[in-house]
Amino acid sequence: MCYDRLVNGDVTEQRVPSLLRAELFCAVRNGALAGVIVLVVLLVRGVPAWLVAGSVLGAVALGTVLHQTVLLTGTAVLRLRDRVGPAAATDT
């Protein structure tokens, strides 16, 4: 998962396209779970089917993109921290 990759620190050595490809399954899974939550809530509320379908597709897409965005942001922060160096990070 995304968090494990960030904690292990191996994201600093990997290229971004391979990193995104490796996390694609987890990202889509998170998006699908968001879609299921939206589906259940909207069906319980009695929302029209066309609106439910559009909202579920939007939730899947947004959840997937959000996962990848968090991964890229975390990678950028870790790479920046490595470039700056540990001594500069501890100086306050």
C-alpha positions in Angstrom: 0.0 0.0 0.0 0.9 3.6 -0.4 1.6 4.2 3.3 4.0 1.2 3.5 5.9 2.4 0.5 6.3 5.9 2.0 7.3 4.6 5.4 9.9 2.2 4.0 11.4 5.0 2.0 11.8 3.0 -1.2 9.8 5.6 -3.1 12.9 7.9 -3.3 14.7 5.4 -5.6 11.8 4.5 -7.9 10.8 6.4 -11.0 7.4 8.0 -10.7 5.7 6.1 -13.6 6.7 2.7 -12.1 5.6 3.9 -8.7 2.2 4.9 -9.9 1.9 1.6 -11.9 2.7 -0.4 -8.8 0.1 1.4 -6.7 -2.6 1.4 -9.4 -4.4 -1.7 -8.0 -4.6 -0.2 -4.5 -5.7 3.1 -5.8 -8.5 1.6 -7.8 -9.5 -0.5 -4.8 -9.8 2.6 -2.6 -11.8 4.3 -5.3 -14.1 1.3 -5.6 -14.7 1.3 -1.8 -15.6 5.0 -2.0 -18.0 4.1 -4.8 -19.6 1.4 -2.7 -20.1 3.8 0.2 -21.7 6.4 -2.2 -23.9 3.7 -3.7 -25.3 2.5 -0.4 -25.9 6.0 0.9 -27.7 7.2 -2.2 -29.8 4.1 -2.6 -30.9 4.3 1.0 -31.9 7.9 0.4 -33.9 7.0 -2.7 -31.9 9.1 -5.2 -32.7 8.5 -8.9 -30.7 5.8 -10.6 -29.0 8.0 -13.2 -27.7 10.3 -10.4 -26.5 7.3 -8.4 -24.6 5.9 -11.4 -22.9 9.2 -12.1 -22.1 9.8 -8.4 -20.6 6.3 -8.1 -18.4 6.7 -11.1 -17.3 10.1 -9.8 -16.5 8.6 -6.4 -14.4 5.8 -8.0 -12.5 8.2 -10.2 -11.9 10.7 -7.3 -10.9 8.0 -4.8 -8.4 6.6 -7.3 -6.9 10.1 -8.2 -6.8 11.0 -4.5 -4.8 7.9 -3.6 -2.3 8.6 -6.4 -2.1 12.3 -5.4 -1.3 11.4 -1.8 1.4 9.0 -3.0 3.0 11.6 -5.3 2.9 14.3 -2.6 4.5 12.0 0.0 7.1 11.0 -2.5 7.9 14.6 -3.3 8.3 15.5 0.4 10.6 12.5 1.0 12.7 13.3 -2.0 13.0 16.9 -0.9 13.9 15.9 2.6 16.6 13.6 1.2 18.0 16.4 -1.0 18.1 18.9 1.8 19.7 16.5 4.2 19.1 15.3 7.7 21.2 18.0 9.3 19.0 20.8 7.8 15.9 19.0 8.8 16.9 19.0 12.5 18.1 22.6 12.6 15.5 24.9 14.2 
